[in-house]
Amino acid sequence: MPYLAPQKDMLFALEHVANMQQIFADLQIDLDTETVSGVLDEAAKLMQDVIAPTNRGGDIEPSFLKDGKVTTSAGFKDAFKQYTQGGWQALSHPEDVDGNVPNPHSLHLHVVAVSHC
């Protein structure tokens, strides 16, 4: 069965359990629920369509180190390329170093949500 990200549950947990609006206010982050929902939607697409399909192959033929060179599992290189081309790695960096978010603390909400995918 293919992986389906529980986006509604994630957003509920961020809104009602983690109280993300209070976190945003405390950290002076200019984000709203609609923006977070959009990020979760796009992250879910990446996880469901690109990352999750590499899991089985990685279990069968895992990455390995030989003679100082790492060989990754089939599909991992392309998945990582899509991850970086989508700018996901930049969420952890502030705008002044070419990041996508004005405050790197906002990454924590993204990581908590996506890491459960």
N, C-alpha and C positions, 0 to 999 in steps of 0.2 A: 504494500500500500504506500503511495507517495506521501511525503510529508506535507502537511498543511499547517501553516503557522496559525496559532490561536490569537489572531490580532485583536479581536474584541476583548478577550480575556486580558491580554497584555495592556491594552489601553485602560480597561477598567482598573487593573492593579496600579497602573501609574497614576490614574486620576484619584482613586478612592482609597487605596492602601498607602501608596507612597506620598500622596498629596503633592503631585508634581507642581501645581500652581504655586503652592507655598514655597517649594524648593526654588522655582524660578524667581519668585519675589525676593527670597532671602539672598540668592546669588546674583540678583539684578540681571537676569537673563530675559531677553525679549523673545520668548516663544509662547505659542498658544496651543491649545488642544488640537486644533485643526492641522497645524504644522506638524505636530508630533504624530498625529494619525497618518498624515501623508508620508512621513519618514518610515513609519511602521509598515505601511502598505508597500512601499518600494523595497524595504528590507526583506519583507516576506516574499516578494517576487524573486529576489536574488537567492534567498535561502531555498525556496521551493524549487525553482527552475534551474539553478546553477550549482549551488553548494551541496544540497542534500543528495542529488544524484551521484556525487562522487564518493559518498560514504561507503557503499557496498564494495566498490572497486578498491578503495583504500583498505578495507578489511581483508579482501582477498589477496591483493598485492600491495602491501604497505610500502611507504617511502623507506629508503635505506641509505646509509652512508657507506661508501666503499672507496678506498684509496683517496680519502679527503674530498670526495665529490658526493653530493646528495642527489639521489634520483627520487623524484616524487611519483606518487601514484598516478595512474592514468586519469586524465581530466583535471588534475589539480592545477596545473600550470595555466590552462585556459580559464578555469574558475577564478584563480587569483588575478589574472589579467582583467577579467570582467569586473571584479571587485575594485581594482585600482582605477580602471577606466571610468567606473561609476562615481569615483571620488569618495568612496566609503572610508578609506584610510585617512582622509583629510579631516574627518569629523573630530579627530583627537587633537587637532592643531588650530590655534587661533588664526584669524585672518591675516595678521601681520607676517605670518610665515606660510602663506598660501593655503591656509586651512579654510574650511567651509562654514565654520561656526564662530560667531563673535566671542564666545566664551567657552573654553574647552571643558568646563564643568558640565555643560549640556550633554557631552558625550556619555556621561554615566547613565543617563536614562536610556540612551540608545543601546549601550552595551548590555545593560540589564535585560532589556527586552529582546534583543537579537540573540544574545548568548543562550537563551533558552530555546532557540529554534532547532 
